[in-house]
Amino acid sequence: MRARLLRAGPDSVADYELLEMALYIALPRRDTKALAHALLARFGSFAATLAAPPNDLRAIDGIGEAGTATLKIVHAAALRLARAEVAGRPLLANWERLMGYLNAVLAREQVEQFRVLFLDNRNRLIADEAQGRGTVNHTPVYPREVVKRALELQATALILVHNHPSGDPTPSAEDVAMTQDVKSAATTLGLALHDHVIVGNGRWCSLRREGLL
């Protein structure tokens, strides 16, 4: 498998084989093929396995701390590669690339997470920061804290992002109201709010495109 991967690239190996090879680094004396199949059976896909919470990974018999850490290292590396695709580039110029990044970060989160993308005057990404984590259907958002952080970073524009663990990205009345609160606070300080994106499972919704911003 290793030789095939190096010779023909990542598409030449199956999902379970990638998991098997990654786990073998941490668990050289275990049957990592069986573990790989157990992970895929439990979580449903390669991506969902990498994104699974550490406690859920540890619950798979034989994974242990070392196997869990290895999978989370792979997950962190994948997210950093995705972030590199949007870093230092005008985000509004390539919406699909941005959605790919946000989907990688949020689509498989099991609780709501509210993030803010802070942009410079050329709409390049300065920082992507999680401002809060909540329950399966609610995350508290504090507009004054959002704009305060924007000023600290010398940002001139914002994109709000959060996920719906249900998989349905349809905005709620609370989502719309919160967006307007942040917009009001941002406008007062000369900050532009470009959008609020809600990420579901393989789907997303732009409040600006829906006429709600």
Biotite code that builds the C-alpha atoms (Angstrom):
import biotite.structure as struc

atoms = struc.array([
    struc.Atom([0.000, 0.000, 0.000], chain_id="A", res_id=1, res_name="MET", atom_name="CA", element="C"),
    struc.Atom([2.764, 2.402, 0.927], chain_id="A", res_id=2, res_name="ARG", atom_name="CA", element="C"),
    struc.Atom([4.580, 1.827, -2.353], chain_id="A", res_id=3, res_name="ALA", atom_name="CA", element="C"),
    struc.Atom([1.354, 2.264, -4.309], chain_id="A", res_id=4, res_name="ARG", atom_name="CA", element="C"),
    struc.Atom([0.588, 5.515, -2.479], chain_id="A", res_id=5, res_name="LEU", atom_name="CA", element="C"),
    struc.Atom([4.044, 6.926, -3.203], chain_id="A", res_id=6, res_name="LEU", atom_name="CA", element="C"),
    struc.Atom([4.024, 5.762, -6.809], chain_id="A", res_id=7, res_name="ARG", atom_name="CA", element="C"),
    struc.Atom([0.483, 6.557, -7.899], chain_id="A", res_id=8, res_name="ALA", atom_name="CA", element="C"),
    struc.Atom([-0.736, 9.161, -5.387], chain_id="A", res_id=9, res_name="GLY", atom_name="CA", element="C"),
    struc.Atom([-3.599, 9.358, -2.873], chain_id="A", res_id=10, res_name="PRO", atom_name="CA", element="C"),
    struc.Atom([-6.342, 8.293, -5.282], chain_id="A", res_id=11, res_name="ASP", atom_name="CA", element="C"),
    struc.Atom([-4.682, 4.883, -5.640], chain_id="A", res_id=12, res_name="SER", atom_name="CA", element="C"),
    struc.Atom([-5.576, 3.785, -2.111], chain_id="A", res_id=13, res_name="VAL", atom_name="CA", element="C"),
    struc.Atom([-8.976, 3.233, -0.549], chain_id="A", res_id=14, res_name="ALA", atom_name="CA", element="C"),
    struc.Atom([-10.254, 5.091, 2.498], chain_id="A", res_id=15, res_name="ASP", atom_name="CA", element="C"),
    struc.Atom([-9.757, 2.109, 4.788], chain_id="A", res_id=16, res_name="TYR", atom_name="CA", element="C"),
    struc.Atom([-6.186, 1.719, 3.507], chain_id="A", res_id=17, res_name="GLU", atom_name="CA", element="C"),
    struc.Atom([-5.336, 5.326, 4.367], chain_id="A", res_id=18, res_name="LEU", atom_name="CA", element="C"),
    struc.Atom([-6.725, 4.812, 7.859], chain_id="A", res_id=19, res_name="LEU", atom_name="CA", element="C"),
    struc.Atom([-4.890, 1.506, 8.142], chain_id="A", res_id=20, res_name="GLU", atom_name="CA", element="C"),
    struc.Atom([-1.536, 3.066, 7.238], chain_id="A", res_id=21, res_name="MET", atom_name="CA", element="C"),
    struc.Atom([-2.037, 6.085, 9.511], chain_id="A", res_id=22, res_name="ALA", atom_name="CA", element="C"),
    struc.Atom([-2.952, 3.891, 12.467], chain_id="A", res_id=23, res_name="LEU", atom_name="CA", element="C"),
    struc.Atom([-0.032, 1.552, 11.855], chain_id="A", res_id=24, res_name="TYR", atom_name="CA", element="C"),
    struc.Atom([2.342, 4.432, 12.670], chain_id="A", res_id=25, res_name="ILE", atom_name="CA", element="C"),
    struc.Atom([0.857, 4.664, 16.164], chain_id="A", res_id=26, res_name="ALA", atom_name="CA", element="C"),
    struc.Atom([-0.183, 1.028, 16.632], chain_id="A", res_id=27, res_name="LEU", atom_name="CA", element="C"),
    struc.Atom([2.415, -1.144, 14.851], chain_id="A", res_id=28, res_name="PRO", atom_name="CA", element="C"),
    struc.Atom([1.418, -4.309, 16.716], chain_id="A", res_id=29, res_name="ARG", atom_name="CA", element="C"),
    struc.Atom([-2.322, -4.065, 16.166], chain_id="A", res_id=30, res_name="ARG", atom_name="CA", element="C"),
    struc.Atom([-4.519, -5.294, 13.323], chain_id="A", res_id=31, res_name="ASP", atom_name="CA", element="C"),
    struc.Atom([-5.002, -1.816, 11.913], chain_id="A", res_id=32, res_name="THR", atom_name="CA", element="C"),
    struc.Atom([-6.986, -3.085, 8.926], chain_id="A", res_id=33, res_name="LYS", atom_name="CA", element="C"),
    struc.Atom([-9.701, -4.329, 11.274], chain_id="A", res_id=34, res_name="ALA", atom_name="CA", element="C"),
    struc.Atom([-9.564, -1.052, 13.190], chain_id="A", res_id=35, res_name="LEU", atom_name="CA", element="C"),
    struc.Atom([-9.911, 0.935, 9.970], chain_id="A", res_id=36, res_name="ALA", atom_name="CA", element="C"),
    struc.Atom([-13.014, -1.011, 8.976], chain_id="A", res_id=37, res_name="HIS", atom_name="CA", element="C"),
    struc.Atom([-14.453, -0.599, 12.496], chain_id="A", res_id=38, res_name="ALA", atom_name="CA", element="C"),
    struc.Atom([-13.967, 3.164, 12.307], chain_id="A", res_id=39, res_name="LEU", atom_name="CA", element="C"),
    struc.Atom([-15.641, 3.444, 8.912], chain_id="A", res_id=40, res_name="LEU", atom_name="CA", element="C"),
    struc.Atom([-18.534, 1.290, 10.103], chain_id="A", res_id=41, res_name="ALA", atom_name="CA", element="C"),
    struc.Atom([-18.978, 3.477, 13.186], chain_id="A", res_id=42, res_name="ARG", atom_name="CA", element="C"),
    struc.Atom([-18.621, 6.924, 11.629], chain_id="A", res_id=43, res_name="PHE", atom_name="CA", element="C"),
    struc.Atom([-19.720, 6.279, 8.047], chain_id="A", res_id=44, res_name="GLY", atom_name="CA", element="C"),
    struc.Atom([-16.893, 7.841, 6.052], chain_id="A", res_id=45, res_name="SER", atom_name="CA", element="C"),
    struc.Atom([-13.216, 8.737, 6.045], chain_id="A", res_id=46, res_name="PHE", atom_name="CA", element="C"),
    struc.Atom([-13.949, 12.437, 6.602], chain_id="A", res_id=47, res_name="ALA", atom_name="CA", element="C"),
    struc.Atom([-16.403, 11.785, 9.425], chain_id="A", res_id=48, res_name="ALA", atom_name="CA", element="C"),
    struc.Atom([-13.856, 9.506, 11.107], chain_id="A", res_id=49, res_name="THR", atom_name="CA", element="C"),
    struc.Atom([-11.177, 12.208, 11.102], chain_id="A", res_id=50, res_name="LEU", atom_name="CA", element="C"),
    struc.Atom([-13.658, 14.828, 12.348], chain_id="A", res_id=51, res_name="ALA", atom_name="CA", element="C"),
    struc.Atom([-15.059, 12.645, 15.136], chain_id="A", res_id=52, res_name="ALA", atom_name="CA", element="C"),
    struc.Atom([-14.578, 13.926, 18.706], chain_id="A", res_id=53, res_name="PRO", atom_name="CA", element="C"),
    struc.Atom([-11.635, 12.309, 20.534], chain_id="A", res_id=54, res_name="PRO", atom_name="CA", element="C"),
    struc.Atom([-13.918, 10.654, 23.095], chain_id="A", res_id=55, res_name="ASN", atom_name="CA", element="C"),
    struc.Atom([-15.902, 8.963, 20.339], chain_id="A", res_id=56, res_name="ASP", atom_name="CA", element="C"),
    struc.Atom([-12.703, 7.706, 18.713], chain_id="A", res_id=57, res_name="LEU", atom_name="CA", element="C"),
    struc.Atom([-11.414, 6.338, 22.017], chain_id="A", res_id=58, res_name="ARG", atom_name="CA", element="C"),
    struc.Atom([-14.641, 4.381, 22.388], chain_id="A", res_id=59, res_name="ALA", atom_name="CA", element="C"),
    struc.Atom([-13.557, 2.128, 19.492], chain_id="A", res_id=60, res_name="ILE", atom_name="CA", element="C"),
    struc.Atom([-11.865, -0.895, 21.025], chain_id="A", res_id=61, res_name="ASP", atom_name="CA", element="C"),
    struc.Atom([-8.141, -0.898, 20.330], chain_id="A", res_id=62, res_name="GLY", atom_name="CA", element="C"),
    struc.Atom([-7.721, 2.716, 19.180], chain_id="A", res_id=63, res_name="ILE", atom_name="CA", element="C"),
    struc.Atom([-6.471, 4.086, 22.476], chain_id="A", res_id=64, res_name="GLY", atom_name="CA", element="C"),
    struc.Atom([-4.769, 7.415, 23.062], chain_id="A", res_id=65, res_name="GLU", atom_name="CA", element="C"),
    struc.Atom([-2.068, 6.920, 20.426], chain_id="A", res_id=66, res_name="ALA", atom_name="CA", element="C"),
    struc.Atom([-4.482, 5.977, 17.649], chain_id="A", res_id=67, res_name="GLY", atom_name="CA", element="C"),
    struc.Atom([-6.831, 8.824, 18.554], chain_id="A", res_id=68, res_name="THR", atom_name="CA", element="C"),
    struc.Atom([-3.977, 11.340, 18.531], chain_id="A", res_id=69, res_name="ALA", atom_name="CA", element="C"),
    struc.Atom([-2.787, 10.107, 15.131], chain_id="A", res_id=70, res_name="THR", atom_name="CA", element="C"),
    struc.Atom([-6.223, 10.561, 13.565], chain_id="A", res_id=71, res_name="LEU", atom_name="CA", element="C"),
    struc.Atom([-6.575, 14.036, 15.058], chain_id="A", res_id=72, res_name="LYS", atom_name="CA", element="C"),
    struc.Atom([-3.124, 14.948, 13.680], chain_id="A", res_id=73, res_name="ILE", atom_name="CA", element="C"),
    struc.Atom([-4.299, 13.898, 10.207], chain_id="A", res_id=74, res_name="VAL", atom_name="CA", element="C"),
    struc.Atom([-7.485, 15.919, 10.716], chain_id="A", res_id=75, res_name="HIS", atom_name="CA", element="C"),
    struc.Atom([-5.532, 19.003, 11.812], chain_id="A", res_id=76, res_name="ALA", atom_name="CA", element="C"),
    struc.Atom([-3.241, 18.680, 8.792], chain_id="A", res_id=77, res_name="ALA", atom_name="CA", element="C"),
    struc.Atom([-6.244, 18.489, 6.440], chain_id="A", res_id=78, res_name="ALA", atom_name="CA", element="C"),
    struc.Atom([-7.762, 21.632, 7.955], chain_id="A", res_id=79, res_name="LEU", atom_name="CA", element="C"),
    struc.Atom([-4.493, 23.519, 7.635], chain_id="A", res_id=80, res_name="ARG", atom_name="CA", element="C"),
    struc.Atom([-4.244, 22.528, 3.983], chain_id="A", res_id=81, res_name="LEU", atom_name="CA", element="C"),
    struc.Atom([-7.799, 23.768, 3.425], chain_id="A", res_id=82, res_name="ALA", atom_name="CA", element="C"),
    struc.Atom([-7.022, 27.035, 5.241], chain_id="A", res_id=83, res_name="ARG", atom_name="CA", element="C"),
    struc.Atom([-3.939, 27.528, 3.065], chain_id="A", res_id=84, res_name="ALA", atom_name="CA", element="C"),
    struc.Atom([-6.248, 27.616, 0.025], chain_id="A", res_id=85, res_name="GLU", atom_name="CA", element="C"),
    struc.Atom([-7.948, 30.771, 1.335], chain_id="A", res_id=86, res_name="VAL", atom_name="CA", element="C"),
    struc.Atom([-5.162, 32.463, 3.313], chain_id="A", res_id=87, res_name="ALA", atom_name="CA", element="C"),
    struc.Atom([-3.841, 35.679, 1.837], chain_id="A", res_id=88, res_name="GLY", atom_name="CA", element="C"),
    struc.Atom([-6.394, 35.725, -1.003], chain_id="A", res_id=89, res_name="ARG", atom_name="CA", element="C"),
    struc.Atom([-9.447, 37.953, -1.553], chain_id="A", res_id=90, res_name="PRO", atom_name="CA", element="C"),
    struc.Atom([-12.186, 35.708, -0.193], chain_id="A", res_id=91, res_name="LEU", atom_name="CA", element="C"),
    struc.Atom([-15.043, 37.232, -2.130], chain_id="A", res_id=92, res_name="LEU", atom_name="CA", element="C"),
    struc.Atom([-13.287, 36.498, -5.425], chain_id="A", res_id=93, res_name="ALA", atom_name="CA", element="C"),
    struc.Atom([-13.588, 32.722, -5.071], chain_id="A", res_id=94, res_name="ASN", atom_name="CA", element="C"),
    struc.Atom([-16.700, 31.789, -3.149], chain_id="A", res_id=95, res_name="TRP", atom_name="CA", element="C"),
    struc.Atom([-16.497, 28.079, -3.931], chain_id="A", res_id=96, res_name="GLU", atom_name="CA", element="C"),
    struc.Atom([-12.987, 27.831, -2.465], chain_id="A", res_id=97, res_name="ARG", atom_name="CA", element="C"),
    struc.Atom([-14.220, 29.572, 0.679], chain_id="A", res_id=98, res_name="LEU", atom_name="CA", element="C"),
    struc.Atom([-17.202, 27.234, 0.962], chain_id="A", res_id=99, res_name="MET", atom_name="CA", element="C"),
    struc.Atom([-14.883, 24.260, 0.590], chain_id="A", res_id=100, res_name="GLY", atom_name="CA", element="C"),
    struc.Atom([-12.834, 25.499, 3.519], chain_id="A", res_id=101, res_name="TYR", atom_name="CA", element="C"),
    struc.Atom([-15.863, 26.224, 5.711], chain_id="A", res_id=102, res_name="LEU", atom_name="CA", element="C"),
    struc.Atom([-17.368, 22.841, 4.910], chain_id="A", res_id=103, res_name="ASN", atom_name="CA", element="C"),
    struc.Atom([-14.124, 21.132, 5.956], chain_id="A", res_id=104, res_name="ALA", atom_name="CA", element="C"),
    struc.Atom([-14.040, 23.057, 9.238], chain_id="A", res_id=105, res_name="VAL", atom_name="CA", element="C"),
    struc.Atom([-17.703, 22.927, 10.265], chain_id="A", res_id=106, res_name="LEU", atom_name="CA", element="C"),
    struc.Atom([-19.877, 20.481, 8.328], chain_id="A", res_id=107, res_name="ALA", atom_name="CA", element="C"),
    struc.Atom([-19.245, 17.557, 10.686], chain_id="A", res_id=108, res_name="ARG", atom_name="CA", element="C"),
    struc.Atom([-19.273, 19.432, 13.993], chain_id="A", res_id=109, res_name="GLU", atom_name="CA", element="C"),
    struc.Atom([-21.763, 17.884, 16.411], chain_id="A", res_id=110, res_name="GLN", atom_name="CA", element="C"),
    struc.Atom([-22.515, 21.115, 18.293], chain_id="A", res_id=111, res_name="VAL", atom_name="CA", element="C"),
    struc.Atom([-23.033, 24.638, 17.000], chain_id="A", res_id=112, res_name="GLU", atom_name="CA", element="C"),
    struc.Atom([-19.879, 26.681, 16.551], chain_id="A", res_id=113, res_name="GLN", atom_name="CA", element="C"),
    struc.Atom([-19.821, 30.387, 15.735], chain_id="A", res_id=114, res_name="PHE", atom_name="CA", element="C"),
    struc.Atom([-16.802, 31.684, 13.832], chain_id="A", res_id=115, res_name="ARG", atom_name="CA", element="C"),
    struc.Atom([-15.778, 35.042, 12.428], chain_id="A", res_id=116, res_name="VAL", atom_name="CA", element="C"),
    struc.Atom([-13.581, 35.602, 9.397], chain_id="A", res_id=117, res_name="LEU", atom_name="CA", element="C"),
    struc.Atom([-11.737, 38.894, 9.844], chain_id="A", res_id=118, res_name="PHE", atom_name="CA", element="C"),
    struc.Atom([-10.705, 40.575, 6.568], chain_id="A", res_id=119, res_name="LEU", atom_name="CA", element="C"),
    struc.Atom([-8.422, 43.434, 5.592], chain_id="A", res_id=120, res_name="ASP", atom_name="CA", element="C"),
    struc.Atom([-9.284, 46.273, 3.212], chain_id="A", res_id=121, res_name="ASN", atom_name="CA", element="C"),
    struc.Atom([-8.634, 43.990, 0.226], chain_id="A", res_id=122, res_name="ARG", atom_name="CA", element="C"),
    struc.Atom([-10.921, 41.302, 1.676], chain_id="A", res_id=123, res_name="ASN", atom_name="CA", element="C"),
    struc.Atom([-7.992, 39.017, 2.442], chain_id="A", res_id=124, res_name="ARG", atom_name="CA", element="C"),
    struc.Atom([-8.244, 36.748, 5.449], chain_id="A", res_id=125, res_name="LEU", atom_name="CA", element="C"),
    struc.Atom([-6.489, 38.106, 8.537], chain_id="A", res_id=126, res_name="ILE", atom_name="CA", element="C"),
    struc.Atom([-7.845, 35.524, 10.962], chain_id="A", res_id=127, res_name="ALA", atom_name="CA", element="C"),
    struc.Atom([-10.508, 32.852, 11.310], chain_id="A", res_id=128, res_name="ASP", atom_name="CA", element="C"),
    struc.Atom([-11.492, 32.539, 14.943], chain_id="A", res_id=129, res_name="GLU", atom_name="CA", element="C"),
    struc.Atom([-14.069, 30.528, 16.848], chain_id="A", res_id=130, res_name="ALA", atom_name="CA", element="C"),
    struc.Atom([-16.013, 32.981, 18.987], chain_id="A", res_id=131, res_name="GLN", atom_name="CA", element="C"),
    struc.Atom([-18.129, 30.393, 20.735], chain_id="A", res_id=132, res_name="GLY", atom_name="CA", element="C"),
    struc.Atom([-19.362, 26.822, 20.960], chain_id="A", res_id=133, res_name="ARG", atom_name="CA", element="C"),
    struc.Atom([-22.832, 25.943, 22.130], chain_id="A", res_id=134, res_name="GLY", atom_name="CA", element="C"),
    struc.Atom([-25.298, 23.096, 22.128], chain_id="A", res_id=135, res_name="THR", atom_name="CA", element="C"),
    struc.Atom([-26.705, 21.097, 19.230], chain_id="A", res_id=136, res_name="VAL", atom_name="CA", element="C"),
    struc.Atom([-28.892, 24.050, 18.243], chain_id="A", res_id=137, res_name="ASN", atom_name="CA", element="C"),
    struc.Atom([-27.673, 27.240, 19.913], chain_id="A", res_id=138, res_name="HIS", atom_name="CA", element="C"),
    struc.Atom([-24.505, 29.271, 20.348], chain_id="A", res_id=139, res_name="THR", atom_name="CA", element="C"),
    struc.Atom([-24.498, 32.575, 22.250], chain_id="A", res_id=140, res_name="PRO", atom_name="CA", element="C"),
    struc.Atom([-23.090, 35.481, 20.208], chain_id="A", res_id=141, res_name="VAL", atom_name="CA", element="C"),
    struc.Atom([-22.014, 38.835, 21.636], chain_id="A", res_id=142, res_name="TYR", atom_name="CA", element="C"),
    struc.Atom([-21.846, 41.549, 18.937], chain_id="A", res_id=143, res_name="PRO", atom_name="CA", element="C"),
    struc.Atom([-19.670, 43.874, 21.033], chain_id="A", res_id=144, res_name="ARG", atom_name="CA", element="C"),
    struc.Atom([-17.063, 41.140, 21.459], chain_id="A", res_id=145, res_name="GLU", atom_name="CA", element="C"),
    struc.Atom([-17.058, 40.486, 17.708], chain_id="A", res_id=146, res_name="VAL", atom_name="CA", element="C"),
    struc.Atom([-16.408, 44.111, 16.782], chain_id="A", res_id=147, res_name="VAL", atom_name="CA", element="C"),
    struc.Atom([-13.921, 44.553, 19.631], chain_id="A", res_id=148, res_name="LYS", atom_name="CA", element="C"),
    struc.Atom([-11.867, 41.684, 18.253], chain_id="A", res_id=149, res_name="ARG", atom_name="CA", element="C"),
    struc.Atom([-12.099, 43.132, 14.740], chain_id="A", res_id=150, res_name="ALA", atom_name="CA", element="C"),
    struc.Atom([-10.619, 46.395, 15.970], chain_id="A", res_id=151, res_name="LEU", atom_name="CA", element="C"),
    struc.Atom([-7.833, 44.542, 17.779], chain_id="A", res_id=152, res_name="GLU", atom_name="CA", element="C"),
    struc.Atom([-6.914, 42.795, 14.522], chain_id="A", res_id=153, res_name="LEU", atom_name="CA", element="C"),
    struc.Atom([-7.271, 46.031, 12.506], chain_id="A", res_id=154, res_name="GLN", atom_name="CA", element="C"),
    struc.Atom([-9.830, 44.293, 10.313], chain_id="A", res_id=155, res_name="ALA", atom_name="CA", element="C"),
    struc.Atom([-12.114, 46.312, 8.053], chain_id="A", res_id=156, res_name="THR", atom_name="CA", element="C"),
    struc.Atom([-14.670, 43.657, 7.179], chain_id="A", res_id=157, res_name="ALA", atom_name="CA", element="C"),
    struc.Atom([-16.259, 40.506, 8.580], chain_id="A", res_id=158, res_name="LEU", atom_name="CA", element="C"),
    struc.Atom([-17.918, 37.304, 7.460], chain_id="A", res_id=159, res_name="ILE", atom_name="CA", element="C"),
    struc.Atom([-19.924, 35.502, 10.130], chain_id="A", res_id=160, res_name="LEU", atom_name="CA", element="C"),
    struc.Atom([-20.113, 31.713, 9.967], chain_id="A", res_id=161, res_name="VAL", atom_name="CA", element="C"),
    struc.Atom([-21.837, 29.073, 12.022], chain_id="A", res_id=162, res_name="HIS", atom_name="CA", element="C"),
    struc.Atom([-23.001, 25.513, 11.523], chain_id="A", res_id=163, res_name="ASN", atom_name="CA", element="C"),
    struc.Atom([-26.281, 23.684, 12.003], chain_id="A", res_id=164, res_name="HIS", atom_name="CA", element="C"),
    struc.Atom([-25.495, 20.161, 13.274], chain_id="A", res_id=165, res_name="PRO", atom_name="CA", element="C"),
    struc.Atom([-28.915, 19.033, 12.026], chain_id="A", res_id=166, res_name="SER", atom_name="CA", element="C"),
    struc.Atom([-27.504, 19.362, 8.496], chain_id="A", res_id=167, res_name="GLY", atom_name="CA", element="C"),
    struc.Atom([-30.186, 21.866, 7.421], chain_id="A", res_id=168, res_name="ASP", atom_name="CA", element="C"),
    struc.Atom([-28.589, 25.301, 6.834], chain_id="A", res_id=169, res_name="PRO", atom_name="CA", element="C"),
    struc.Atom([-31.902, 27.179, 6.737], chain_id="A", res_id=170, res_name="THR", atom_name="CA", element="C"),
    struc.Atom([-31.529, 30.299, 8.923], chain_id="A", res_id=171, res_name="PRO", atom_name="CA", element="C"),
    struc.Atom([-33.734, 30.640, 11.967], chain_id="A", res_id=172, res_name="SER", atom_name="CA", element="C"),
    struc.Atom([-35.381, 33.879, 13.083], chain_id="A", res_id=173, res_name="ALA", atom_name="CA", element="C"),
    struc.Atom([-32.732, 34.037, 15.819], chain_id="A", res_id=174, res_name="GLU", atom_name="CA", element="C"),
    struc.Atom([-29.955, 33.719, 13.215], chain_id="A", res_id=175, res_name="ASP", atom_name="CA", element="C"),
    struc.Atom([-31.370, 36.648, 11.245], chain_id="A", res_id=176, res_name="VAL", atom_name="CA", element="C"),
    struc.Atom([-31.829, 38.811, 14.352], chain_id="A", res_id=177, res_name="ALA", atom_name="CA", element="C"),
    struc.Atom([-28.307, 38.106, 15.569], chain_id="A", res_id=178, res_name="MET", atom_name="CA", element="C"),
    struc.Atom([-26.904, 39.009, 12.143], chain_id="A", res_id=179, res_name="THR", atom_name="CA", element="C"),
    struc.Atom([-28.671, 42.351, 12.231], chain_id="A", res_id=180, res_name="GLN", atom_name="CA", element="C"),
    struc.Atom([-27.321, 43.018, 15.747], chain_id="A", res_id=181, res_name="ASP", atom_name="CA", element="C"),
    struc.Atom([-23.748, 42.350, 14.602], chain_id="A", res_id=182, res_name="VAL", atom_name="CA", element="C"),
    struc.Atom([-24.272, 44.439, 11.459], chain_id="A", res_id=183, res_name="LYS", atom_name="CA", element="C"),
    struc.Atom([-25.505, 47.359, 13.545], chain_id="A", res_id=184, res_name="SER", atom_name="CA", element="C"),
    struc.Atom([-22.538, 47.165, 15.917], chain_id="A", res_id=185, res_name="ALA", atom_name="CA", element="C"),
    struc.Atom([-20.077, 46.800, 13.011], chain_id="A", res_id=186, res_name="ALA", atom_name="CA", element="C"),
    struc.Atom([-21.529, 49.682, 10.986], chain_id="A", res_id=187, res_name="THR", atom_name="CA", element="C"),
    struc.Atom([-21.243, 52.024, 13.962], chain_id="A", res_id=188, res_name="THR", atom_name="CA", element="C"),
    struc.Atom([-17.475, 51.450, 13.950], chain_id="A", res_id=189, res_name="LEU", atom_name="CA", element="C"),
    struc.Atom([-17.001, 51.550, 10.189], chain_id="A", res_id=190, res_name="GLY", atom_name="CA", element="C"),
    struc.Atom([-16.741, 47.790, 9.695], chain_id="A", res_id=191, res_name="LEU", atom_name="CA", element="C"),
    struc.Atom([-18.405, 46.044, 6.757], chain_id="A", res_id=192, res_name="ALA", atom_name="CA", element="C"),
    struc.Atom([-20.356, 42.833, 7.334], chain_id="A", res_id=193, res_name="LEU", atom_name="CA", element="C"),
    struc.Atom([-20.131, 41.007, 4.015], chain_id="A", res_id=194, res_name="HIS", atom_name="CA", element="C"),
    struc.Atom([-22.200, 37.943, 4.863], chain_id="A", res_id=195, res_name="ASP", atom_name="CA", element="C"),
    struc.Atom([-23.360, 35.379, 7.374], chain_id="A", res_id=196, res_name="HIS", atom_name="CA", element="C"),
    struc.Atom([-22.900, 31.835, 6.107], chain_id="A", res_id=197, res_name="VAL", atom_name="CA", element="C"),
    struc.Atom([-24.635, 28.862, 7.704], chain_id="A", res_id=198, res_name="ILE", atom_name="CA", element="C"),
    struc.Atom([-23.035, 25.481, 7.033], chain_id="A", res_id=199, res_name="VAL", atom_name="CA", element="C"),
    struc.Atom([-25.035, 22.262, 7.041], chain_id="A", res_id=200, res_name="GLY", atom_name="CA", element="C"),
    struc.Atom([-24.022, 18.767, 6.026], chain_id="A", res_id=201, res_name="ASN", atom_name="CA", element="C"),
    struc.Atom([-22.817, 19.279, 2.462], chain_id="A", res_id=202, res_name="GLY", atom_name="CA", element="C"),
    struc.Atom([-25.034, 22.364, 2.069], chain_id="A", res_id=203, res_name="ARG", atom_name="CA", element="C"),
    struc.Atom([-24.736, 26.021, 2.980], chain_id="A", res_id=204, res_name="TRP", atom_name="CA", element="C"),
    struc.Atom([-26.825, 29.167, 3.063], chain_id="A", res_id=205, res_name="CYS", atom_name="CA", element="C"),
    struc.Atom([-25.715, 32.778, 2.519], chain_id="A", res_id=206, res_name="SER", atom_name="CA", element="C"),
    struc.Atom([-27.947, 35.296, 4.292], chain_id="A", res_id=207, res_name="LEU", atom_name="CA", element="C"),
    struc.Atom([-26.867, 37.976, 1.824], chain_id="A", res_id=208, res_name="ARG", atom_name="CA", element="C"),
    struc.Atom([-27.875, 35.839, -1.158], chain_id="A", res_id=209, res_name="ARG", atom_name="CA", element="C"),
    struc.Atom([-31.194, 35.125, 0.554], chain_id="A", res_id=210, res_name="GLU", atom_name="CA", element="C"),
    struc.Atom([-31.803, 38.859, 0.968], chain_id="A", res_id=211, res_name="GLY", atom_name="CA", element="C"),
    struc.Atom([-31.650, 38.633, 4.770], chain_id="A", res_id=212, res_name="LEU", atom_name="CA", element="C"),
    struc.Atom([-28.646, 40.906, 5.281], chain_id="A", res_id=213, res_name="LEU", atom_name="CA", element="C"),
])
